[in-house]
Amino acid sequence: MLYAIDTDGQRIRPSIHKQLATDPYSGLPTQGITGEGLDYWRLIEGKYDAWALPNATWNLRWKLEFPEPLVEISIQGDHAKHVADVRTNKGTVLKFQARNLNEQQLREREVFFEQMVWIFRADKWDIELMFNPTRYRTTEGRDRQLPKSDSFKWVKFQSRHSKSVFKACKMPVFLDFGDDCIYWLNWQSKSNLNALYHPTQGLLKSYPKQQFIQKYSQL
């Protein structure tokens, strides 16, 4: 976690190694971890959230891109409470997912958060990207010209293996391949050019990461 609670009830970042504070969600003691390139809090024991997985540096760096009041927000549901990585001022939850989840786990999170966007770490996925394609094949097998846009760039992808996120996720999915852009799975858009689900290939829309971050950072 990026934030913990000090003795005055304020959300703080760790400033020294093994600094003690309180986890704001579970009330359990936590200690600061510093000197590893990115400072964060780690529970001394236990879990702050039943869905919590060890935070990778990738997750933490993404969360640092957003204003502190939007980061690590506790959401109370009818029967459980979970922590959103980021919750925008309009109520959209951003979930940064570096570790694999099965289809049931993916669906559970979508049902709970309701209004959310997935961002998956994909730099280690076995996916081939083909930039700036000009044509695509429709679900009827017809060859068509891709529409041009000034706001995004088209990217084709092909994977040797089907990913569960392609089939299970009903909420918008963005992929992070570790460059300066973020890639939206196009078949989830209303102007869908890949209306028929395909497990190993399709189209992505490429946007600058800063454009994505600015969109969801408004207080």
ChimeraX attribute file (.defattr): number of C-alpha atoms within 10 A of each C-alpha:
attribute: neighborCount
match mode: 1-to-1
recipient: residues
	/A:1	23
	/A:2	21
	/A:3	22
	/A:4	26
	/A:5	19
	/A:6	16
	/A:7	9
	/A:8	6
	/A:9	11
	/A:10	11
	/A:11	17
	/A:12	14
	/A:13	18
	/A:14	20
	/A:15	12
	/A:16	13
	/A:17	14
	/A:18	15
	/A:19	14
	/A:20	20
	/A:21	25
	/A:22	20
	/A:23	23
	/A:24	20
	/A:25	18
	/A:26	12
	/A:27	12
	/A:28	15
	/A:29	18
	/A:30	23
	/A:31	20
	/A:32	23
	/A:33	18
	/A:34	16
	/A:35	9
	/A:36	8
	/A:37	8
	/A:38	11
	/A:39	20
	/A:40	22
	/A:41	26
	/A:42	24
	/A:43	19
	/A:44	14
	/A:45	9
	/A:46	12
	/A:47	16
	/A:48	20
	/A:49	14
	/A:50	11
	/A:51	11
	/A:52	11
	/A:53	12
	/A:54	11
	/A:55	17
	/A:56	12
	/A:57	15
	/A:58	13
	/A:59	19
	/A:60	17
	/A:61	12
	/A:62	14
	/A:63	21
	/A:64	12
	/A:65	13
	/A:66	20
	/A:67	14
	/A:68	16
	/A:69	14
	/A:70	21
	/A:71	22
	/A:72	19
	/A:73	18
	/A:74	16
	/A:75	15
	/A:76	12
	/A:77	10
	/A:78	6
	/A:79	6
	/A:80	10
	/A:81	15
	/A:82	20
	/A:83	21
	/A:84	20
	/A:85	21
	/A:86	28
	/A:87	25
	/A:88	21
	/A:89	13
	/A:90	10
	/A:91	13
	/A:92	16
	/A:93	25
	/A:94	21
	/A:95	22
	/A:96	23
	/A:97	20
	/A:98	19
	/A:99	11
	/A:100	13
	/A:101	12
	/A:102	11
	/A:103	15
	/A:104	11
	/A:105	12
	/A:106	18
	/A:107	16
	/A:108	11
	/A:109	15
	/A:110	20
	/A:111	12
	/A:112	17
	/A:113	21
	/A:114	13
	/A:115	15
	/A:116	23
	/A:117	20
	/A:118	21
	/A:119	21
	/A:120	21
	/A:121	19
	/A:122	16
	/A:123	13
	/A:124	9
	/A:125	12
	/A:126	13
	/A:127	17
	/A:128	12
	/A:129	15
	/A:130	13
	/A:131	13
	/A:132	12
	/A:133	13
	/A:134	13
	/A:135	13
	/A:136	17
	/A:137	14
	/A:138	13
	/A:139	13
	/A:140	7
	/A:141	8
	/A:142	8
	/A:143	11
	/A:144	12
	/A:145	10
	/A:146	14
	/A:147	8
	/A:148	10
	/A:149	8
	/A:150	5
	/A:151	10
	/A:152	15
	/A:153	17
	/A:154	23
	/A:155	20
	/A:156	19
	/A:157	16
	/A:158	16
	/A:159	15
	/A:160	12
	/A:161	12
	/A:162	15
	/A:163	16
	/A:164	15
	/A:165	18
	/A:166	18
	/A:167	12
	/A:168	15
	/A:169	17
	/A:170	16
	/A:171	16
	/A:172	16
	/A:173	20
	/A:174	22
	/A:175	20
	/A:176	20
	/A:177	17
	/A:178	12
	/A:179	9
	/A:180	11
	/A:181	19
	/A:182	21
	/A:183	24
	/A:184	23
	/A:185	20
	/A:186	23
	/A:187	21
	/A:188	18
	/A:189	13
	/A:190	8
	/A:191	9
	/A:192	12
	/A:193	18
	/A:194	20
	/A:195	15
	/A:196	12
	/A:197	13
	/A:198	13
	/A:199	16
	/A:200	14
	/A:201	19
	/A:202	21
	/A:203	22
	/A:204	24
	/A:205	19
	/A:206	22
	/A:207	18
	/A:208	15
	/A:209	15
	/A:210	12
	/A:211	12
	/A:212	12
	/A:213	13
	/A:214	11
	/A:215	10
	/A:216	19
	/A:217	17
	/A:218	12
	/A:219	10
